[in-house]
């Protein structure tokens, strides 16, 4: 799914360092897409908790970024409300900072963050690191032979053109699966050719690994990538019934922002 232009970017805010970094990292994308920012705070017991702090944050964000900034203060679970509000407001993107505590709430039982990502009506960028990566020089696109991999190429091209970034296409194969490695290589070359024809610098690489998510995150760090773009599969495979899919494992472990979409 491409990022909609002339819309809104929704940012859940809990005033943690990660959520404040998430705000700053939207500045360039908001300018590229002519979008306004919506800072949303939610508390399980009150719809006016931290109202003054939220208003001050919005004021500071307007001054710092020069962007239009609105606020929403709600009562309820932040992850359920974020998807609802994003759909209601027709948002083009959600940018969310995830702190360490969210890790243990997200995948035990498949609640909160995992469901939030799967049900989101628009793309999401998740940020775990407290480092600000407002610039984006290298975009990593993991691919496999699924239809979902093909569907995200357009999004990667859009993001690369916005930032003037290079694209690194990578695929992880089992060291014992020579057939898969041979099957994926022509597709890697095809994707690289397509992206380069769009005027974008692009490289490709296939790497052996038994833990796909770990291999992708490691490759991203070793190659100075600033964003990992992935497609979350709507259908649950047999293997994923007993644990989170690769896309969610990357969200869980990556110190590099991850762009996720299910559409």
C-alpha positions in Angstrom: 0.0 0.0 0.0 1.4 3.4 -1.0 1.3 6.2 1.6 -1.6 8.5 0.9 -0.7 12.2 0.3 -2.6 15.2 1.6 -3.9 13.2 4.6 -2.8 12.8 8.2 -0.1 10.9 10.1 -1.3 9.6 13.4 1.2 9.3 16.2 0.2 7.6 19.5 2.0 9.5 22.3 2.7 8.3 25.9 5.5 10.8 26.4 8.2 8.1 26.5 11.5 8.8 24.7 10.5 6.5 21.9 7.2 8.2 21.2 8.9 11.6 21.2 11.5 10.3 18.7 8.6 8.9 16.6 7.2 12.5 16.3 10.5 13.9 15.1 10.9 11.1 12.5 7.6 12.1 10.9 8.7 15.6 9.9 10.2 14.8 6.5 7.5 12.3 5.5 4.8 14.8 6.5 6.4 17.4 4.3 6.9 14.9 1.4 3.3 13.8 1.6 1.8 17.2 2.5 0.3 15.7 5.6 -0.6 17.1 9.0 0.4 15.4 12.3 -2.1 14.1 14.8 -0.8 13.4 18.3 -3.0 11.0 20.1 -2.8 10.2 23.8 -5.0 7.5 25.4 -5.4 6.5 29.0 -7.5 3.5 30.2 -9.2 5.5 32.9 -9.5 9.1 31.6 -10.0 11.1 28.4 -8.3 14.3 29.9 -5.2 12.8 31.4 -2.1 14.8 30.5 -4.1 17.3 28.5 -1.8 20.2 29.2 1.3 18.2 28.5 -0.2 17.1 25.2 -1.1 20.6 24.2 2.4 21.8 25.1 3.9 19.0 23.0 1.8 19.9 20.1 2.8 23.6 20.4 6.5 22.6 20.5 6.1 20.3 17.5 4.5 23.1 15.4 7.3 25.4 16.3 10.0 22.9 15.6 8.6 21.4 12.4 6.5 24.1 10.8 3.7 21.5 10.3 0.0 21.5 11.1 -0.4 19.6 14.3 -3.7 18.4 15.9 -4.2 16.5 19.2 -6.7 13.8 20.4 -7.0 12.8 24.0 -9.1 9.6 24.6 -10.1 7.0 27.2 -9.2 3.4 26.4 -6.5 1.1 25.1 -4.1 3.0 22.9 -3.6 0.2 20.4 -7.3 -0.5 19.8 -8.1 3.3 19.6 -5.2 4.0 17.2 -6.6 1.7 14.5 -10.1 3.0 15.0 -9.0 6.6 14.8 -6.8 6.0 11.8 -9.7 4.5 9.9 -12.1 7.2 11.0 -9.8 10.0 10.0 -8.6 8.4 6.8 -4.9 8.6 7.9 -2.2 7.8 5.5 0.3 6.5 8.0 0.7 5.6 11.7 4.1 6.1 13.4 4.5 4.5 16.8 7.3 4.3 19.3 7.4 1.0 21.1 9.1 0.9 24.5 10.6 -2.2 26.2 7.5 -3.0 28.2 5.5 -3.3 25.0 7.6 -6.3 24.0 6.0 -8.5 26.7 2.5 -7.3 26.0 2.6 -7.7 22.3 3.3 -11.4 21.5 2.4 -13.4 24.6 -1.1 -14.4 23.5 -1.0 -12.4 20.3 -2.6 -9.3 21.8 -2.1 -5.5 21.6 0.7 -4.6 19.3 0.5 -7.7 17.1 -3.2 -7.3 16.5 -2.8 -3.6 16.2 -0.4 -4.0 13.3 -2.4 -6.7 11.6 -5.6 -4.7 11.7 -4.2 -1.3 10.9 -6.1 0.4 8.0 -2.9 2.1 6.7 0.8 1.5 6.8 2.7 1.7 10.1 6.2 2.6 11.0 7.3 1.1 14.3 10.3 2.6 16.2 12.0 0.8 19.1 15.3 2.7 19.2 15.5 6.1 21.0 17.9 7.3 18.2 16.4 9.8 15.8 16.7 8.7 12.1 14.9 11.6 10.5 17.1 11.1 7.4 16.9 7.9 5.3 19.8 7.0 3.1 19.3 3.2 2.8 16.0 1.3 2.6 16.1 -2.5 3.2 13.5 -4.5 1.4 13.4 -8.2 2.4 11.7 -10.4 -0.2 10.7 -14.0 -0.7 8.6 -15.7 -3.4 5.2 -14.6 -2.0 2.8 -12.3 -3.7 3.1 -10.0 -0.7 6.8 -9.3 -1.6 5.8 -8.2 -5.0 3.1 -5.9 -3.7 5.5 -3.8 -1.6 7.9 -2.8 -4.4 5.8 0.2 -5.3 5.9 1.4 -1.7 9.7 1.0 -1.6 10.0 3.0 -4.8 7.8 5.8 -3.3 9.8 6.0 -0.1 13.1 5.9 -2.0 12.1 8.8 -4.2 10.9 10.9 -1.3 14.2 10.5 0.6 16.6 10.2 -2.4 17.5 6.8 -0.8 19.2 3.7 -2.1 17.4 0.4 -1.9 19.0 -2.9 -0.7 17.0 -6.0 -1.6 17.7 -9.0 0.5 16.4 -12.6 0.7 17.2 -15.2 3.4 17.3 -18.8 2.4 17.9 -22.0 4.4 21.5 -23.2 4.0 20.2 -26.6 3.1 17.6 -25.4 0.6 19.5 -25.1 -2.7 16.3 -25.2 -4.8 14.9 -22.1 -3.0 18.1 -20.2 -3.4 18.1 -21.0 -7.1 14.5 -20.0 -7.4 14.9 -16.6 -5.6 18.0 -15.4 -7.5 16.1 -14.6 -10.8 13.4 -12.7 -8.8 16.1 -10.7 -6.9 17.6 -9.7 -10.2 14.2 -8.8 -11.6 13.3 -6.6 -8.7 16.6 -4.9 -8.8 16.3 -4.2 -12.5 12.7 -2.7 -12.0 13.9 -0.4 -9.2 16.9 0.8 -11.1 14.7 1.6 -14.1 12.9 4.0 -11.7 16.2 5.9 -11.3 16.9 4.5 -7.9 20.3 3.0 -6.9 19.6 -0.6 -5.9 21.6 -3.7 -4.9 20.5 -7.2 -4.1 21.8 -10.0 -1.9 20.7 -13.5 -0.9 22.1 -14.7 2.5 21.9 -18.1 4.3 20.2 -18.2 7.7 18.0 -20.3 9.9 16.4 -17.4 11.7 15.0 -15.1 9.0 14.1 -12.1 11.2 17.5 -12.2 13.0 19.3 -12.4 9.7 17.4 -9.4 8.2 18.0 -7.2 11.3 21.7 -8.2 11.3 22.0 -7.4 7.6 20.3 -4.0 8.1 22.7 -3.0 10.8 25.8 -4.2 9.0 24.7 -2.2 5.9 23.7 1.0 7.5 20.0 0.8 6.7 17.6 3.4 8.1 14.3 1.6 7.4 13.1 -1.9 6.8 10.0 -2.2 4.6 7.9 -5.3 4.9 4.5 -6.7 4.1 2.5 -8.4 6.8 0.7 -11.5 5.5 -3.0 -11.5 6.3 -3.3 -15.3 6.2 -1.7 -17.3 9.0 0.4 -20.2 7.8 0.7 -23.4 9.8 4.1 -22.4 11.1 2.9 -19.0 12.3 0.2 -20.5 14.4 2.8 -21.4 17.0 4.6 -18.0 17.0 4.6 -14.6 15.4 5.4 -14.4 11.7 8.7 -13.0 10.5 7.3 -9.5 10.0 6.2 -9.2 13.6 9.5 -10.7 14.8 11.3 -7.9 13.0 9.1 -5.4 14.8 9.8 -7.1 18.0 13.6 -7.1 17.7 14.7 -4.5 15.3 16.5 -1.3 16.5 15.9 0.1 13.0 12.5 1.5 12.2 10.2 -1.0 10.4 7.6 0.0 7.8 4.6 -2.5 7.9 1.5 -2.8 5.9 -1.0 -5.6 5.5 -2.6 -4.4 2.3 
